[in-house]
Amino acid sequence: MIKSQIIEEVAKKANTTKKNAREVIDLFLDEVKKSLARGESKVVISGFGTFRTTMVKEKKVAVPGSDEVVKVKAHRAARFSPGKALKRAVR
């Protein structure tokens, strides 16, 4: 399923337009992004899962197709951990 399909389903179930559904979904995703970008350690959505950031250490990686090795700086990365309800639903 892709974002446009989710928007379509939300619009049907909420009995609203696709435009309104898109705005709500975009607002939700923007808030998650902003929270993590501000440095909040995690965003918890009960019954679904947790979005969090972790620090990735500096490392050296090989460039595919060549013998070159480059250094990747330390950086933050986004991670998602599914909640119990989501895990059970997928099983």
N, C-alpha and C positions, 0 to 999 in steps of 0.2 A: 504494500500500500504506500502511496506517495502523498505528499501534502495536499495536492488538489483533490484527491479522493477523500481524505479526511475532512476537508472543508465541505465537500458535497454531503457526506454523511452527517456532519454536525448540523448543516443547514436543514436537512430533511428532518432530523430528530428534534431540533429546536424550533421547527416551524418558522424559519427565518430565511433571509436571502443568503446567497453565497457570499455576497459582499460583506454582510454583517458577520457571518461566520469567519471569513478570512481575517477581518479586523480583530476579532476576539482572539483567534489563534495566534496572529502576529503579535498582539499585545502580550499574550502569555509568554511566547517564546522570547520576546524582547526583555521582559522582566527577568526571566531565568538568566539570559545572557548578561544583563546589566548587573545582577546580583553576583554572579561568578566573577565578572570583570572587576567589580569593586573590591574583590578580595574576600567576600563572604565565603566561609569554608564549605558551606553546603546549602542546597535548596532541597527541602524534603517535601514530597507530595505523598501524603498518607495513602496507603493502598496501591501505590504505583511504584515509587522508587525514590532514589536520592541522586541528585546531580552534585558533584563535588569537584574541587580542583586539587591537583597534586603537583609537587615539584619534580621535574625530570632532571636528573643530574647531567652535567656536561659529558659528552661522550664522543668518541671517534667512530665514524661509520665509513664503510667502503662504498664507493660510487659504482653502481652496477655497470658492467661492460667496460670497466677500466681498472687500472691498478691504483687509482687515486684514492686517498683516504682524507676525509674532511672532518673538521671538528664542528659539532653541533652544540651551541651554547645551552646552558641551563635555562629552562623555561617552565612555565606552568602549563598544565594540560587538563582538559575537562574529562571527567569520568562519570559513568552512570552505573549505579548498582540497583538492580530490580528489587522491589519489595516482595514480601511473602505472598501477597495476593496475586501479583503479576506472575511470580514463579509458579504458583499453583495453577493459574489459568492457562499457562503455556504447556504444562505437563500433559 
